[in-house]
Amino acid sequence: MSEKRITEESRYAGLALAEEELVARVAWCYYHDGLTQNDIGERLGLPRLKISRLLEKGRQSGVIRVQINSRYEGCLALETELQKRFSLKMARVLPALNTSPMNVRLGIGAAQSLMGVLEPGQLLAVGFGEATMSCIQHLSGFIGSQQIRLVTLSGGVGPYMTGIGQLDAACSVSMIPAPLRVSSPEVAEILRRESSVRDVILAANAADAAVVGIGAIDQRRDATILRSGYISEGEQLMYARKGAVGDILGYFLQADGERVEGLEIHRELLGVTLDELAQLPTIVGVAGGEEKAQAIYAALIGKRINGLVTEETTARAVLSLAG
């Protein structure tokens, strides 16, 4: 090997070594000393753009490895995976904790997520369920200060009052003046033609965002739609035999996310349909518990929702169904 080649290789090795040392120094200043990129540039006599490139090179080469020591680390990774797997606009995963009831924690998480979505004066459409009502309770201050208007997605007053009933009287709330479910498809059709019902449903169809609960057949007697008296235990068993895994707004879904065909209840409901719901820009599903994993998965693959707030154990169960 010629002396010239040896000299050149030594020079390149020296440059590489010098750059590695520079990456290490920049990383130490940034992550250990907490200096800004401008501060580091001034200290080392380098432009800010060079500092930014060195940090990126350090991350790509493995010199810089960021480790997050937090109970939220796994949740953040699950959020990323859920968003990528199901093409979601947003996902929020809460850590599995044995503290306050899950629906309360889910409601807080959903409220925080919606604060990042809603603009002042916008219209939020709301479905029934314990988690969604907890969301409205914890969103109440934001609703008042940002003049967010609310509209219900389905009929029925009782299931909504635990959330909407807590709002300030000045808040704008439009509720469908009819039950969630009526006695026959003929009665439902007559009521849909009533202007007071039709106008609220039309408003809900124009909402900027929606938040909905996801019920599960596996909840059995704990299912909100059953406890509220809208279906019987016999009907629940019959829906399960027909392939239902859960429901959104009273519409029952199969495992593939499609609506179960031939159920009379679907013709007896008053409110926004699943197809109408799908037209809204942002539809956040709020649900947790391993018994709801299959129903949540159905809602995701059926494109019934494009945002999800859940908890860690449920998220893992949902992703395991995705394979």
LUMMAR-422873 format. One line per 3 residues: number of its first residue (from 1); their letters; for each residue x, y, z of C-alpha. Coordinates in nm, 3 decimals. Example, Ala and Ser with C-alpha at 12.3 -4.5 7.8 and 13.67 -1.06 7.14 Angstrom:
BEGIN
1> as> 1.230:-0.450:0.780 | 1.367:-0.106:0.714 .
END
This chain:
BEGIN
1> mse> 0.000:0.000:0.000 | 0.141:0.333:-0.098 | 0.234:0.597:0.156 .
4> kri> -0.012:0.839:-0.012 | -0.305:0.595:0.028 | -0.217:0.532:0.392 .
7> tee> -0.212:0.907:0.451 | -0.555:0.955:0.286 | -0.714:0.668:0.480 .
10> sry> -0.572:0.805:0.804 | -0.712:1.147:0.720 | -1.062:1.006:0.646 .
13> agl> -1.051:0.796:0.963 | -0.954:1.106:1.157 | -1.243:1.303:1.007 .
16> ala> -1.487:1.024:1.092 | -1.354:1.006:1.445 | -1.376:1.383:1.481 .
19> eee> -1.739:1.382:1.361 | -1.834:1.100:1.597 | -1.683:1.296:1.885 .
22> lva> -1.871:1.606:1.768 | -2.201:1.411:1.759 | -2.132:1.284:2.110 .
25> rva> -2.056:1.633:2.241 | -2.366:1.782:2.077 | -2.582:1.500:2.214 .
28> wcy> -2.441:1.545:2.565 | -2.509:1.918:2.559 | -2.861:1.871:2.424 .
31> yhd> -2.987:1.575:2.628 | -2.774:1.597:2.944 | -2.713:1.969:2.990 .
34> glt> -3.050:2.072:2.847 | -2.902:2.335:2.615 | -3.091:2.457:2.310 .
37> qnd> -2.951:2.400:1.962 | -2.866:2.773:1.945 | -2.679:2.751:2.277 .
40> ige> -2.480:2.450:2.156 | -2.399:2.626:1.827 | -2.260:2.925:2.015 .
43> rlg> -2.058:2.702:2.248 | -1.904:2.497:1.964 | -1.890:2.772:1.704 .
46> lpr> -2.124:2.593:1.465 | -2.446:2.707:1.290 | -2.778:2.583:1.432 .
49> lki> -2.849:2.385:1.114 | -2.526:2.189:1.160 | -2.624:2.108:1.520 .
52> srl> -2.964:1.983:1.403 | -2.801:1.762:1.138 | -2.552:1.620:1.389 .
55> lek> -2.835:1.528:1.627 | -3.024:1.356:1.346 | -2.711:1.172:1.236 .
58> grq> -2.656:1.059:1.593 | -3.011:0.919:1.612 | -2.979:0.740:1.277 .
61> sgv> -2.638:0.592:1.352 | -2.737:0.469:1.697 | -2.494:0.697:1.883 .
64> irv> -2.801:0.862:2.037 | -3.058:0.629:2.186 | -3.346:0.794:2.367 .
67> qin> -3.503:0.582:2.641 | -3.827:0.693:2.799 | -3.857:0.553:3.152 .
70> sry> -4.228:0.608:3.214 | -4.544:0.404:3.255 | -4.664:0.599:2.949 .
73> egc> -4.388:0.464:2.722 | -4.583:0.155:2.620 | -4.897:0.362:2.569 .
76> lal> -4.720:0.598:2.329 | -4.594:0.304:2.124 | -4.944:0.155:2.115 .
79> ete> -5.090:0.488:1.999 | -4.844:0.496:1.709 | -4.921:0.137:1.614 .
82> lqk> -5.299:0.190:1.629 | -5.274:0.501:1.412 | -5.062:0.323:1.152 .
85> rfs> -5.257:-0.005:1.152 | -5.602:0.153:1.121 | -5.516:0.487:0.951 .
88> lkm> -5.653:0.687:1.244 | -5.647:1.065:1.272 | -5.574:1.033:1.643 .
91> arv> -5.530:0.768:1.911 | -5.491:0.801:2.286 | -5.402:0.504:2.507 .
94> lpa> -5.422:0.536:2.884 | -5.205:0.321:3.114 | -5.376:0.029:3.285 .
97> lnt> -5.428:0.146:3.643 | -5.637:0.013:3.931 | -5.751:0.357:4.039 .
100> spm> -6.068:0.544:3.941 | -6.333:0.367:3.729 | -6.214:0.311:3.373 .
103> nvr> -6.500:0.510:3.218 | -6.401:0.816:3.423 | -6.040:0.792:3.308 .
106> lgi> -6.146:0.732:2.948 | -6.372:1.037:2.968 | -6.083:1.253:3.087 .
109> gaa> -5.861:1.123:2.808 | -6.130:1.183:2.546 | -6.192:1.535:2.676 .
112> qsl> -5.823:1.620:2.654 | -5.806:1.477:2.301 | -6.108:1.675:2.182 .
115> mgv> -5.960:1.997:2.321 | -5.685:1.953:2.063 | -5.935:1.898:1.782 .
118> lep> -6.217:2.147:1.838 | -6.199:2.512:1.737 | -6.401:2.788:1.911 .
121> gql> -6.767:2.789:1.812 | -6.761:2.446:1.646 | -7.033:2.181:1.676 .
124> lav> -6.969:1.857:1.865 | -7.205:1.563:1.814 | -7.238:1.325:2.108 .
127> gfg> -7.343:0.962:2.138 | -7.473:0.798:2.456 | -7.272:0.587:2.702 .
130> eat> -7.093:0.622:3.034 | -6.751:0.704:2.886 | -6.892:0.968:2.650 .
133> msc> -7.090:1.130:2.931 | -6.774:1.135:3.145 | -6.604:1.306:2.849 .
136> iqh> -6.871:1.577:2.839 | -6.847:1.631:3.214 | -6.472:1.685:3.194 .
139> lsg> -6.507:1.896:2.881 | -6.765:2.129:3.039 | -6.526:2.418:3.115 .
142> fig> -6.382:2.405:2.764 | -6.731:2.390:2.611 | -6.830:2.705:2.799 .
145> sqq> -6.513:2.903:2.738 | -6.481:2.811:2.369 | -6.856:2.835:2.299 .
148> irl> -6.866:2.480:2.165 | -7.218:2.379:2.061 | -7.348:2.029:2.134 .
151> vtl> -7.595:1.810:1.949 | -7.702:1.454:2.029 | -7.655:1.178:1.772 .
154> sgg> -7.945:0.967:1.889 | -8.279:0.997:2.061 | -8.328:0.939:2.431 .
157> vgp> -8.286:1.194:2.708 | -8.204:0.981:3.013 | -7.873:0.831:2.895 .
160> ymt> -7.747:1.181:2.810 | -7.833:1.363:3.131 | -7.537:1.246:3.341 .
163> gig> -7.315:1.445:3.106 | -7.525:1.717:2.944 | -7.714:1.779:3.268 .
166> qld> -7.387:1.896:3.428 | -7.326:2.172:3.173 | -7.379:2.540:3.237 .
169> aac> -7.727:2.658:3.140 | -7.572:2.900:2.887 | -7.424:2.610:2.683 .
172> svs> -7.592:2.548:2.348 | -7.733:2.193:2.343 | -7.970:2.044:2.085 .
175> mip> -8.129:1.709:2.174 | -8.342:1.488:1.953 | -8.689:1.515:2.114 .
178> apl> -8.771:1.146:2.085 | -8.668:0.808:2.232 | -8.367:0.623:2.100 .
181> rvs> -8.593:0.338:1.990 | -8.966:0.337:1.920 | -9.221:0.058:1.891 .
184> spe> -9.216:0.005:1.515 | -9.045:0.116:1.192 | -9.369:0.297:1.099 .
187> vae> -9.362:0.508:1.415 | -8.992:0.582:1.358 | -9.064:0.700:1.003 .
190> ilr> -9.343:0.931:1.120 | -9.124:1.084:1.391 | -8.832:1.135:1.151 .
193> res> -9.059:1.355:0.941 | -9.138:1.579:1.239 | -8.948:1.906:1.195 .
196> svr> -8.831:1.914:1.558 | -8.669:1.572:1.513 | -8.552:1.620:1.154 .
199> dvi> -8.382:1.953:1.226 | -8.170:1.816:1.511 | -8.064:1.514:1.305 .
202> laa> -7.969:1.745:1.017 | -7.762:1.955:1.260 | -7.586:1.643:1.387 .
205> naa> -7.502:1.552:1.027 | -7.321:1.886:0.996 | -7.111:1.849:1.313 .
208> daa> -6.738:1.922:1.306 | -6.656:1.623:1.528 | -6.832:1.340:1.707 .
211> vvg> -6.761:1.134:2.017 | -6.929:0.796:2.049 | -6.929:0.499:2.283 .
214> iga> -6.879:0.144:2.161 | -7.095:-0.121:2.325 | -7.006:-0.491:2.330 .
217> idq> -7.225:-0.801:2.328 | -6.970:-0.957:2.569 | -7.064:-0.696:2.831 .
220> rrd> -7.397:-0.878:2.868 | -7.595:-0.707:3.147 | -7.341:-0.425:3.176 .
223> ati> -7.412:-0.301:2.822 | -7.552:0.054:2.836 | -7.816:-0.014:2.570 .
226> lrs> -7.945:-0.309:2.777 | -7.935:-0.130:3.112 | -8.116:0.168:2.958 .
229> gyi> -8.401:-0.061:2.858 | -8.368:-0.020:2.481 | -8.309:-0.392:2.421 .
232> seg> -8.397:-0.701:2.623 | -8.165:-0.982:2.729 | -8.345:-1.207:2.482 .
235> eql> -8.278:-0.964:2.199 | -7.915:-0.937:2.303 | -7.876:-1.315:2.280 .
238> mya> -8.053:-1.320:1.943 | -7.824:-1.045:1.808 | -7.521:-1.245:1.925 .
241> rkg> -7.648:-1.554:1.740 | -7.679:-1.343:1.426 | -7.312:-1.247:1.455 .
244> avg> -7.323:-0.914:1.642 | -7.014:-0.826:1.845 | -7.107:-0.472:1.953 .
247> dil> -7.294:-0.156:1.870 | -7.253:0.213:1.799 | -7.559:0.434:1.855 .
250> gyf> -7.773:0.118:1.876 | -7.661:-0.016:1.537 | -7.511:-0.363:1.581 .
253> lqa> -7.189:-0.459:1.402 | -7.051:-0.791:1.288 | -6.687:-0.886:1.347 .
256> dge> -6.595:-0.742:1.006 | -6.740:-0.402:1.096 | -7.044:-0.434:0.872 .
259> rve> -7.392:-0.377:1.012 | -7.581:-0.695:1.108 | -7.857:-0.735:0.851 .
262> gle> -8.219:-0.813:0.929 | -8.240:-0.662:1.279 | -8.571:-0.485:1.338 .
265> ihr> -8.410:-0.247:1.587 | -8.218:-0.077:1.308 | -8.546:0.040:1.155 .
268> ell> -8.680:0.152:1.494 | -8.393:0.382:1.591 | -8.417:0.761:1.584 .
271> gvt> -8.095:0.945:1.519 | -7.798:0.963:1.289 | -7.732:0.642:1.094 .
274> lde> -7.389:0.479:1.073 | -7.353:0.588:0.710 | -7.434:0.947:0.806 .
277> laq> -7.193:0.930:1.100 | -6.915:0.818:0.865 | -6.942:1.147:0.674 .
280> lpt> -6.825:1.355:0.973 | -6.461:1.473:0.966 | -6.363:1.337:1.307 .
283> ivg> -6.534:1.047:1.485 | -6.372:0.956:1.817 | -6.468:0.622:1.970 .
286> vag> -6.427:0.598:2.349 | -6.422:0.249:2.497 | -6.212:0.025:2.718 .
289> gee> -6.206:-0.319:2.874 | -6.089:-0.646:2.719 | -6.452:-0.754:2.676 .
292> kaq> -6.485:-0.466:2.427 | -6.177:-0.552:2.219 | -6.368:-0.734:1.944 .
295> aiy> -6.632:-0.459:1.920 | -6.362:-0.190:1.901 | -6.175:-0.388:1.636 .
298> aal> -6.496:-0.418:1.433 | -6.553:-0.042:1.458 | -6.195:0.020:1.341 .
301> igk> -6.187:-0.214:1.043 | -6.536:-0.105:0.942 | -6.414:0.258:0.936 .
304> rin> -6.692:0.352:1.178 | -6.449:0.569:1.372 | -6.125:0.748:1.280 .
307> glv> -6.010:0.827:1.632 | -5.984:0.609:1.942 | -5.945:0.665:2.316 .
310> tee> -5.889:0.342:2.509 | -5.659:0.189:2.771 | -5.342:-0.014:2.743 .
313> tta> -5.472:-0.369:2.798 | -5.760:-0.311:2.556 | -5.527:-0.164:2.292 .
316> rav> -5.303:-0.471:2.307 | -5.606:-0.701:2.273 | -5.733:-0.502:1.972 .
319> lsl> -5.394:-0.517:1.801 | -5.367:-0.891:1.867 | -5.693:-0.935:1.671 .
322> ag> -5.533:-0.746:1.384 | -5.254:-1.005:1.377 .
END
